[in-house]
């Protein structure tokens, strides 16, 4: 396993989690709320172990990483990683008995149920990737879509440890002849009286994702916390966060997409003014994208002279070839330097470009190019829910130099 730098396990983490998670109740289809939220926008109890100074708390289930915190390390510490949950997790006790967690496998030649302990016996690998909420960048859509107005902090770069899903499928005799999708089902408990299909987390992705998918039990070298999908999470690298199913209890290779609402009518790129429609594109693969972490306009003015423009870039399904930065709103571009270790095609790369600026107001921007030559788009893809915003223009920043 690759050594993980600057990441420590908080000894109080498990104790702080205990008891807090069970206080959630379902509140519609968009998530769940904490009864004690009237106390103000502080970290809720189930993530009290996180680093509050590096986070923006939008709600108990939507917590964003501050822009400057994303600049601190190549890997995002779990204490700084964003939170987005669709429904209340299973009981806390499940992460105390990781190896006992069971996963059913269907759509293979020899269907069966395996424990995490049995999965671990099949071997493991590390995979570093960008984990990004489908709605990251929603705050830049001018029509103000419903949902959390994320800017850039509903994302992080993390390392998972687990068994390749392809290995498991091979050990179970291979995929069924009619398999076209990988479908993962979360282990959240559905409240009595609700139709499971309306609230359950069950996502399907194309079968091609099987190539690099994995079942992970560690995050950055430690057991995955309940807040981030422990004891076991289905990892689909290159795809948006919702497809990386938490508390995965069933993996099926299916002929059709899931009939759950989160697949059929939600997480779709619906045209402006329309409602969820299964005929519209699903939110799956991520596009090439970059943004600037420093200088941060929220930090105040910048001193004249040499200014370092720093940020991160990723290709979604492939690596990053290069990044350019602009100080005049995209009229002219300068090549930036990729820095730090290359942790693989699904990870992000850090970049830096020194520029000399005199007093005034500047619009700084960046755009990335992936290994296949795809350039980050200038304009967002308009859609009603505010998903998949990769626009370099939207992500530009205005800074004041004094």
N, C-alpha and C positions, 0 to 999 in steps of 0.2 A: 504493500500500500504506500502511495506517495505521502511523504510527511506533510502535515498541514501546519502552516505557520500562523502564529498569533491567534489561535483558537483554543479556548479553554472551556472545560465543562464547569458550569456553575453548580457548586455542591448543594445549593438550596433549590435547584430547579425542580426536581421531582416533588419535593415537599410543597412548594408553592403551587404546583399544578394540582395537587390532590384536593379534591372537593370543589374546586372552582368551576371545572368544565361542566359539571352537572347542573349548573344554575341556568343554562341556556334553554330557551324555548324557541320554537319555530315562529317566525314572523313573516308570513308570506313566502313567496318563492325566491326572494332575493337573498335570504340569509336568516340569521337568528339574532336575537337581542338579549342583552344581559339585564336582569331586573334592577341591578344597582347602578345603572348607567347615569342616573340623575346626579351622581357625585361629580360629574364633569369628565372632560376628555382626558382621563388618565388611563394608563395601561390596565385592562381588566385582569382579574386575578389569575386567569389561566395562562397568561403570558407575562406575569409580574417579574419573571426572571430576565426579561429582555432589557436591552439598554435604552431606556426611555429618552435620553438626550439625543439619540440618533434616529428617532422615530416621530412620525406625524400620525396622531390617532384620529382617524375620521369617524370610526364607530368601533364597537367591540370586535367586529369581524373584518374590518378593513383598516389596516395599519400600514403606513407607507414609510419607506426608508428615506431619510433626508439625503438630498443630492450630495452634500459634502461627505457624508458617511460612505457613499458608494465610491468615493475617490480614495479612501484610506488604504484599501487592500485590494489585490487582484481577486481574492476569494471573499465572499460576503459571509461574515460570521453569522451563525444562526441567531445570535442575540440581536442582530441588526436586520435580519431578513424580514421582508414584508409579510403580512398576514391577509389572506382572503379565503373565507370559508363560506360555502353555500348552505350548510345545514349543520346542526350540532353533531360533534364527533361522538364516537362510542365512549363507554366509561373509561376513566383514567387507568383502571386496573389492567387494561389490555397491553399497555407499554411496560408493565412490570413483568409480563410473561411473554416476551417477544417470540421465543421459539415455539410456543404453543399455538400461536395464531394460525388459523387454517385458511387455505385458499382452494377453492374448487376450480378445476380446469375442464373446460368443455370445448367441443369443436376440434378435438384431437382424436387420434386413432384409439387411444386408451384413456378415456376420461377418468379422473380420480381427484381426490382431495389430498393436498399435501400441507404439512406444517412448515413454518419458517425454518425450524430445525432441519427438516428434510431438504428444503431448498438450499440451505447453507452447505449441505453435504455435496451438492452438485458443483461447488466451486463459486468463485466470486471474482469481480473485477471492479475497478474504479472508473467512474465516468464524470467528467467535469462539464457542466453545461449552464447556459443561461436559463433560469426559471423566471418567466415573465407572465404576469396576469394579462389576459386577453384585452383588458381595458386600459392597460398602461398607456398614458398619453390622452386619455379621454378628456381631461381638463382643457385641452386645446381645441376641441370641437366647438365651433361658434353656436351651434343650435342647442348647446347645454343638455346633452342626453341625461336621462335619469341614471343613477348609479354613482359610484364614487368618482370624483373629479381628479383621478390620478394624474400626476405629471410624469416624472421619470422613475419614481421610487417604488413602483410595484414590480420590481425586478431585482434579481441578484445573480451572482455567479457562484455556484456551489458544487461540491464533489459528492456524488452518491456512491455507495458501495452496495453491491448486490449481485444476483445471478442473472446473466443474460436470459431474457425470456425465450430466445431461440433455443438455448440449451435445454430448458424445461420442455419445450414443445418437442424437441428431438427425442428426449428421454421418454416422452409419452407417445411415441410412434409417429410423430409428424402431424401436420395439419390435415383436417378433414378436406375432402375433395372440393367442397363447395365454399371454402373459406375465402372471404373477401375483406373482412375487417377484423381488427383486434378490439374487443370490447371489454372494458374494465368496469367492475361494479364496486362502489365504495361500501364500507361496513358501517355507515352511520345508522342509528336506530330511527326508524320512521314512527312518528307519534301515532297512536291509535286513532282510527277514524279518517285518516287521510289516504287518498289513492297514492300508493308508492310511486307511480309513474310521474306524478306531478312534482315530487320533491326529491326523489332519489338521485344520487350522483352516479350516473352510468353513461360513459362516453365511448364512442366508437371512432376509430381512426383507420385509414387504409392499411391493408395487410402489409404493404411495403415497410411500414414502421416497425414491423417485427425484427428487422435486421439489426437495429441498435437498441431496441427496447430492453428494459431490465426491471427486475423486482428488487427494490432497494430496502435495506434495513438500517443503513448508516447514512448520516448526513455530516459531512466534514469530519469524518473519523469517529463520530459518536452516534449512539442509537438515536434514530429519528424521534423527536418529541411528538407528543400527541397533536400539538398545534400545527405541525407540518406533515402529518400523515402517518406517524408511527402507529403500530409496529412495522407496517409494510406499505410501501407506496409503489404504484406502477409508474415507471419513468418512460416517457416518450420524448427523447431528445429532439430539439428543433421545433417542437410543437408548443403552443401556448399552455399556460399553467393548468387550466381546467381539464386538459386531456391527461394530465399526470395525476391519476386518481389516487386520493388518500385512502388509507385504511382498506386497501383493496382486499376483497373477500372472494371475488370470482373473476377469472379471466377466461374469455371464450373467443374462439376464432369463428366468426359468424358469417352467414351469407348476406345478412342485412344489417343496417345500422340499428342501434338501440331505439326502442319506442319510448324511452323516457323523455319527458319534456325538456330536460337540459340538453338533449340531442336534437329533438325534432323541431322545436320552436324557439329555443333559446340558444345563445352563442351562435347566431347566424348573422351574416352581413346583410341585414335587411335595408332596403332603400329608405331614404328619409321619408318620414310620415307613414311608414307601413309597420305592421306588426310581424311577429315571428312567423316565418314560413319555411317549411322543410325543403322547399325548392331553391332557396337562396343558399349561397356558399356557407359551409360550416367554418368556424374559426379553428383552423388546424395549424398548418405550418407558419412559422414566423418569417418575416422578410428581413433583408439586410437593414440595419439600423444603427444609429449612433447618437450620442448626445454629449453635451459639455457638463462636467461636474464642477470645474473651477475655471475662472472665477465665478462665484455664485452671487447674483445680484442681491440676494437677501442679506449678504454679509456687508453691504454698504458699498461705498465707492472704492475704486482701485487707484493706487498711486501710479503716476505717469512713469514712463520708462519701459523697461522690459517686463512684459506680462506673460505668464505661462498659461496657455489654454490647454486644459487637461480634460480627458473624457474617456468613454468606453465605446467600443464598437463590436458588433457581432453580425454574422451572416445568416443566422437562423439555421438553415440546413447545411451550411458550408462555412469554411473559414473566411477570414478577412484578408483581402489583398492589400488594402491601404485606406487611408483617411485623409481628407482635405479639410482645412478650416478657412473661414472667411471672417473678416472684420468689417465688411461693408454690406452685410445683408445678402451675400451670395453673388455680388457683381464680379468679384475676383476671388480666386482660391489659391491657397498655399498648401503644400504637402506637409503633413504631420508625420511624426516618427512613432512607429509602434514600439512600445517598451514593455519590459517584463516578460515573463515566461509565456510561451505558447502552450496552453493546456488542452489543445485539441480543437477540432472544427466546430464543436458545439459550445465552446467557451467564448467569453468575450475577450478582447484585447484592449489594453490601456494604450492611450496615445497622448502625445504632448507636442505642442508647437509654441516656441517662444516668438513673441511679436513685440515690436517697440511702438508704444502708443503715446501720443501727446494728449493734453487735456481735451475733453469733449465727450460726446455720447456715441457709442458704437453698438451696432447689432452684430453679434458674433454668432457664427453657425458652423456646423460640421456636417460632412456627408461621407459615408463609407462606401467602399466597393468590395464585393465579395470575390472569392476565388474563381467564380465563373464569369466575372465581369459585370455582374448586375450592380447598378449604382443606386444608392438610396434615393427614393423618390422625393421630389420637391413638394408635391401636394398630397394631402391625406386622401384616403379612399372614403368618401362620404358614406356613412351608414347610420341608421337610427340609433343603435345601441352604443355607438362610439367605440368600436373595437379596432384593433390592428392599426393604430396610428404610427406610421413610420416616416412621416413627413419631416424632412430636415428643416423646412421653413417654419413649421409649427414649433419645433424644438429649439429655434434660435433664441438668443437671450440679448437683452439690452443692458449694457453696463455703462457706468459713468466713470470717466478717468479724470482725476484731479491732480 
